[in-house]
Amino acid sequence: MEKKIILKLMADKLNIDLNEVSKRGTSELEATAYLAQTKGFNFPYHFYWETSGRVGCGEIRGDIADICSLDYDTSELNLSENSVKILEQVSETIQENDPVLLASLHFLISKNQLKSKEKELRINEARERLGEYKRSYFYLELKRAYETLETEGLVK
C-alpha cells in the first residue's frame, strides 16, 4: 500500500481530521505515528530528532498536504487486524498523555541519548535535555510519561 494511503487510514482510524492537522501543526500526529511504529505498526516513514527538540518526520507534513489536496478515497481499504489493534492501544495511551512528550522521551531513551540507565536519573536528564530546546516539563510530567512507556513495554 502506498504510504500516503497508510497515513490516511491511520488518521481515519484515530478520528484525526487531516485538514485540521494541516492547519494547526503536525507534531501530535507525527508523535502518534512514531509511537504506533514503535509498537509494531508497519509505518513506512523515518523519524528523526528535530532541531525543535522533538521527534519528527518532514515527509509526513508533505504527504498530509497532498492527501488534503487530492482527497484520497480509502473507503474500500482496510488496515490489518494487527495494525488496528496497535492503533487502538496507542489511542488509549495518548488520551491521558501528551503524545509529543511520550515520543520525545522514548526517542531519547531508545537512541541512547540519555547516559543514565536508572529511572530517576534518566527522567532528570531528559528534563534537562528537553529544556535545552525550550520545552519545559515538570518532573512529575516526565515521570508519568516514563511510567506510561514502561507500562506499554517501550522502555526497559
Phi, psi and omega in degrees: 000140177298142185295330177296323179293318179298318178299316180295315179297321177297313180298318178299315181297326180269007181057043179256124178276109184295332176296320177290319179300318183294337180275321188256357178116154188253003188301320179292319178295317179298317179296318179296317178296319178299314180298319178297319179297321180293336179269000175113002177294128183282086186247115190277044178239152178255128180255149182213168179275121182271162180293347177276357178082040176210167176282137181211175178203100181300330181296325178297318180302315179294320181292326177298316179300317179296314181300317181293322182282333183262349179051067180299131175264112180244018186299333181256011180250150180222152172276160177294160178302319180297319179297318179297317179299315179299314181296324176295319178297314180296319179301317177296318182296317185277350178296328181246012182220154176281112183298328180293319178294315179302313182295317180297314180297316178299315181299314180301320181286312186291335179263016177055040178272352177249132186287323186281152175252352182271134188310304184298319179291322177299317181298314179296320179294320178296320179299315178296315182298314179292328177297331177299336181257017181063030176247092185268132176228146173287152179307316182295328176296315180292322179297316178298317179297317179299314181294327175295316178298322176297313181300322180281357180076022183261353178224138178244000000 
